[in-house]
């Protein structure tokens, strides 16, 4: 069996793979977490080894299921909820269903991040955490029978083949049996998805890419963003939010409008007007908006 740090840095191919890894991390945490510092709904966990303290990324304890046995039950409910999802069930899901979706996905992704904070070099961890989140969301799309593909659009800006800009898309999703977008066009019925752990330093690129794609393919392109959260540790005992909310509204008014931004752990401002007209929870994407976007 691979070591935990080897498993954390290995691509995961299914939701069950992610769940198994999450259970392993949750079982490991009580052995290594030395302290907990609370700030609102968040806790900053610490590990002390030979007088060296490691501070772990903030965890929203209202979303994070810490008990491995309880997580297994939560994951089972999650799969049942996803199995019910199709065009005919839109609008029938309860507040409990939404909570199950958000808590399950948050616990999976954040447990991987916490595990990497404890076991892996920070520079390498950042890359792997982002890769696992992209893989996780693509596994969710697979589970609900939505075709998806990582696509790189080649945009020429000169006469020679070397004069091309590569516009990389984390995923393109489609209701067709396979994604019809290619490296030279975006199908008008499909949705470009940016999947990032945080919008910090990335939100502006989504707007620019949407404008660039529409200019190149000469038709409207649907673009959404999926984010884990926008929170970071401030000092050793506080958290701060990283969403530049006013910048988002300026981009939305004067550049273009995205089709939606979805968080697993939304910053408080995202749920207030006017931001809540653009930002929702990931459960809203899956249980309410997905098939509307793909019509």
C-alpha positions as CSV (number, residue, x, y, z in Angstrom):
1,X,0.0,0.0,0.0
2,X,1.4,3.4,-0.9
3,X,2.3,5.9,1.9
4,X,-0.2,8.6,2.7
5,X,1.9,11.3,1.1
6,X,2.4,9.2,-2.0
7,X,-1.4,8.7,-2.3
8,X,-2.1,12.4,-1.8
9,X,0.2,13.3,-4.7
10,X,-1.3,10.7,-7.0
11,X,-4.2,11.5,-9.4
12,X,-7.5,10.1,-8.2
13,X,-9.8,8.5,-10.8
14,X,-13.2,8.2,-9.1
15,X,-15.3,9.6,-6.3
16,X,-14.8,6.4,-4.4
17,X,-11.0,6.8,-4.7
18,X,-11.4,10.3,-3.2
19,X,-13.6,9.0,-0.4
20,X,-11.2,6.3,0.5
21,X,-8.3,8.7,0.6
22,X,-10.4,11.1,2.8
23,X,-11.1,8.4,5.3
24,X,-7.4,7.6,5.5
25,X,-6.5,11.3,6.1
26,X,-9.3,11.7,8.7
27,X,-8.0,8.7,10.6
28,X,-4.5,10.1,10.5
29,X,-5.3,13.6,11.8
30,X,-5.9,12.8,15.5
31,X,-2.3,11.4,15.7
32,X,-0.6,14.6,14.4
33,X,-2.7,17.6,15.2
34,X,-1.3,19.2,18.3
35,X,-3.6,22.2,18.8
36,X,-6.6,24.1,17.4
37,X,-7.1,27.9,17.3
38,X,-10.7,29.1,16.7
39,X,-11.8,32.2,14.7
40,X,-15.5,32.2,14.0
41,X,-16.5,29.1,12.0
42,X,-12.8,28.4,11.3
43,X,-10.1,26.6,13.1
44,X,-6.4,26.8,12.4
45,X,-4.8,23.5,13.4
46,X,-1.2,23.1,14.4
47,X,1.4,20.4,14.5
48,X,4.4,20.7,16.7
49,X,7.4,18.5,16.0
50,X,10.8,19.1,17.7
51,X,9.9,22.7,18.7
52,X,8.8,23.5,15.1
53,X,5.1,24.5,14.7
54,X,3.3,23.9,11.4
55,X,0.2,26.0,10.8
56,X,-2.5,24.2,8.7
57,X,-4.8,26.0,6.3
58,X,-8.1,27.2,8.0
59,X,-10.8,24.7,8.2
60,X,-14.5,25.6,8.3
61,X,-15.7,23.2,11.0
62,X,-19.3,23.8,10.2
63,X,-18.7,22.1,6.8
64,X,-15.8,19.7,7.6
65,X,-16.8,16.2,8.8
66,X,-14.0,15.1,11.1
67,X,-15.2,11.6,12.0
68,X,-14.3,8.9,9.5
69,X,-17.4,6.8,10.2
70,X,-19.7,9.8,9.9
71,X,-18.0,10.8,6.7
72,X,-18.7,7.4,5.2
73,X,-22.4,7.9,5.9
74,X,-22.3,11.4,4.5
75,X,-20.6,10.1,1.3
76,X,-23.2,7.4,0.9
77,X,-26.0,10.1,1.1
78,X,-24.0,12.2,-1.4
79,X,-23.9,9.4,-4.0
80,X,-27.7,8.8,-3.5
81,X,-28.3,12.5,-4.1
82,X,-26.2,12.5,-7.3
83,X,-27.9,9.4,-8.5
84,X,-31.3,11.2,-8.4
85,X,-30.0,14.1,-10.4
86,X,-31.4,14.6,-13.9
87,X,-33.4,17.2,-15.8
88,X,-36.7,15.9,-14.3
89,X,-35.5,16.3,-10.7
90,X,-34.3,19.9,-10.9
91,X,-36.1,21.9,-8.2
92,X,-37.0,18.9,-6.1
93,X,-33.9,18.8,-3.8
94,X,-34.1,19.8,-0.2
95,X,-31.9,22.0,2.0
96,X,-30.6,18.8,3.5
97,X,-29.6,17.6,0.0
98,X,-27.7,20.8,-0.6
99,X,-25.9,20.5,2.7
100,X,-24.9,16.9,2.0
101,X,-23.4,18.0,-1.4
102,X,-21.4,20.9,0.0
103,X,-20.2,19.2,3.2
104,X,-19.1,16.0,1.3
105,X,-17.1,17.8,-1.4
106,X,-15.6,20.3,1.1
107,X,-14.6,17.5,3.5
108,X,-12.9,15.6,0.7
109,X,-11.0,18.6,-0.8
110,X,-10.0,20.2,2.5
111,X,-8.9,16.9,4.0
112,X,-6.5,16.5,1.1
113,X,-5.2,20.0,1.6
114,X,-4.7,19.5,5.3
115,X,-3.0,16.2,4.7
116,X,-0.6,17.9,2.3
117,X,0.1,20.8,4.7
118,X,1.3,18.1,7.2
119,X,3.2,15.8,4.9
120,X,4.4,17.6,1.7
121,X,6.7,20.5,0.7
122,X,4.5,23.6,0.6
123,X,5.5,24.5,-3.0
124,X,4.6,21.0,-4.3
125,X,1.5,20.9,-2.1
126,X,0.0,24.0,-3.8
127,X,0.2,22.3,-7.2
128,X,-1.2,19.0,-6.0
129,X,-4.0,20.5,-4.1
130,X,-5.2,22.4,-7.2
131,X,-4.8,19.2,-9.4
132,X,-6.9,17.1,-6.9
133,X,-9.7,19.7,-6.9
134,X,-9.9,19.7,-10.7
135,X,-9.9,15.9,-10.7
136,X,-12.6,15.9,-7.9
137,X,-15.0,18.1,-9.8
138,X,-14.5,16.2,-13.0
139,X,-15.3,13.0,-11.1
140,X,-18.5,14.7,-10.0
141,X,-19.4,15.5,-13.6
142,X,-18.7,11.9,-14.5
143,X,-20.9,10.6,-11.7
144,X,-23.9,12.7,-13.0
145,X,-23.2,11.6,-16.6
146,X,-22.0,15.0,-17.8
147,X,-19.3,14.7,-20.5
148,X,-16.2,16.7,-19.7
149,X,-12.8,17.3,-21.1
150,X,-9.7,19.3,-20.3
151,X,-9.2,21.4,-23.5
152,X,-6.6,23.8,-24.8
153,X,-7.8,26.3,-27.4
154,X,-5.2,27.4,-29.9
155,X,-5.7,31.0,-30.8
156,X,-3.4,32.2,-33.7
157,X,-2.2,35.8,-33.6
158,X,0.2,35.6,-36.6
159,X,0.9,33.7,-39.8
160,X,3.3,31.0,-38.5
161,X,2.2,28.0,-36.4
162,X,4.5,29.2,-33.6
163,X,2.4,32.3,-33.3
164,X,-0.4,30.8,-31.2
165,X,-1.7,31.5,-27.8
166,X,-2.8,28.5,-25.8
167,X,-6.0,29.2,-23.8
168,X,-6.2,26.4,-21.3
169,X,-9.5,25.4,-19.9
170,X,-9.7,23.3,-16.7
171,X,-12.8,21.6,-18.1
172,X,-15.5,21.9,-20.8
173,X,-18.8,20.2,-19.9
174,X,-21.4,19.0,-22.3
175,X,-24.8,17.2,-22.2
176,X,-23.8,15.3,-25.4
177,X,-22.2,11.9,-25.2
178,X,-18.8,13.5,-25.7
179,X,-17.5,17.1,-25.6
180,X,-17.8,18.6,-29.1
181,X,-15.5,21.6,-28.4
182,X,-12.0,21.2,-30.0
183,X,-8.7,23.1,-29.9
184,X,-10.1,25.5,-32.5
185,X,-13.6,26.1,-31.4
186,X,-16.0,26.1,-28.4
187,X,-19.4,24.5,-29.1
188,X,-22.2,27.0,-28.2
189,X,-24.1,24.5,-26.1
190,X,-21.2,23.7,-23.9
191,X,-19.8,25.4,-20.8
192,X,-16.2,26.4,-20.0
193,X,-15.4,25.7,-16.4
194,X,-12.6,27.2,-14.3
195,X,-11.8,25.0,-11.3
196,X,-9.6,26.6,-8.7
197,X,-9.1,26.4,-4.9
198,X,-9.3,30.2,-4.6
199,X,-10.2,33.1,-6.8
200,X,-7.2,35.0,-5.5
201,X,-5.2,36.4,-8.5
202,X,-7.4,34.3,-10.8
203,X,-10.8,36.0,-11.0
204,X,-9.8,38.6,-13.6
205,X,-8.4,35.9,-16.0
206,X,-11.9,34.3,-16.2
207,X,-13.4,37.6,-17.5
208,X,-10.5,38.2,-19.9
209,X,-10.7,34.6,-21.2
210,X,-14.4,34.8,-21.8
211,X,-14.0,38.0,-23.8
212,X,-11.1,36.5,-25.7
213,X,-12.9,33.2,-26.5
214,X,-16.0,35.0,-27.7
215,X,-14.0,37.3,-29.9
216,X,-12.1,34.3,-31.4
217,X,-15.0,31.8,-31.9
218,X,-17.4,34.6,-32.9
219,X,-20.3,33.5,-30.8
220,X,-21.3,33.7,-27.1
221,X,-19.4,31.4,-24.8
222,X,-20.7,30.3,-21.4
223,X,-18.1,30.5,-18.6
224,X,-18.5,29.5,-14.9
225,X,-16.0,29.4,-12.0
226,X,-15.9,26.8,-9.3
227,X,-13.9,27.7,-6.2
228,X,-13.2,25.9,-2.9
229,X,-13.0,29.1,-0.8
230,X,-11.5,32.5,-0.5
231,X,-10.0,32.4,3.0
232,X,-6.5,32.3,4.3
233,X,-4.6,32.4,7.6
234,X,-3.8,35.8,8.9
235,X,-0.9,35.6,11.3
236,X,-1.1,32.6,13.6
237,X,-4.6,32.9,15.0
238,X,-6.9,34.8,12.5
239,X,-8.4,34.2,9.1
240,X,-9.0,36.8,6.3
241,X,-11.0,36.7,3.1
242,X,-9.3,37.0,-0.3
243,X,-12.3,37.7,-2.5
244,X,-11.9,41.2,-4.1
245,X,-15.6,41.7,-4.2
246,X,-15.8,45.2,-5.6
247,X,-13.4,44.3,-8.4
248,X,-15.7,41.4,-9.3
249,X,-18.6,43.8,-9.6
250,X,-16.6,46.3,-11.8
251,X,-15.6,43.5,-14.1
252,X,-19.2,42.2,-14.3
253,X,-20.5,45.7,-15.2
254,X,-17.9,47.0,-17.5
255,X,-16.2,43.9,-19.1
256,X,-18.6,41.0,-19.3
257,X,-20.8,38.8,-17.1
258,X,-19.9,35.2,-16.2
259,X,-22.7,32.6,-16.2
260,X,-22.0,31.9,-12.5
261,X,-19.4,31.6,-9.7
262,X,-19.8,28.7,-7.3
263,X,-18.1,28.1,-3.9
264,X,-18.0,25.2,-1.6
265,X,-17.2,27.6,1.3
266,X,-18.3,31.0,0.1
267,X,-17.0,34.2,1.8
268,X,-19.8,36.0,3.6
269,X,-19.9,38.8,1.1
270,X,-20.8,36.3,-1.7
271,X,-24.1,35.6,0.0
272,X,-25.1,39.3,0.2
273,X,-26.5,41.6,-2.5
274,X,-25.4,42.4,-5.1
275,X,-22.9,39.5,-5.1
276,X,-25.4,36.8,-4.5
277,X,-26.9,37.6,-7.9
278,X,-23.7,36.1,-9.4
279,X,-22.3,33.8,-6.7
280,X,-23.8,30.6,-5.2
281,X,-22.8,27.4,-3.6
282,X,-21.6,24.4,-5.6
283,X,-24.7,22.5,-4.6
284,X,-26.7,25.2,-6.5
285,X,-24.7,24.4,-9.6
286,X,-25.2,20.7,-9.4
287,X,-28.8,20.5,-8.1
288,X,-30.3,23.7,-9.7
289,X,-28.3,25.2,-12.5
290,X,-26.4,22.5,-14.3
291,X,-28.9,21.4,-16.9
292,X,-30.2,24.9,-17.4
293,X,-26.6,25.9,-18.4
294,X,-26.3,22.9,-20.7
295,X,-29.7,23.3,-22.5
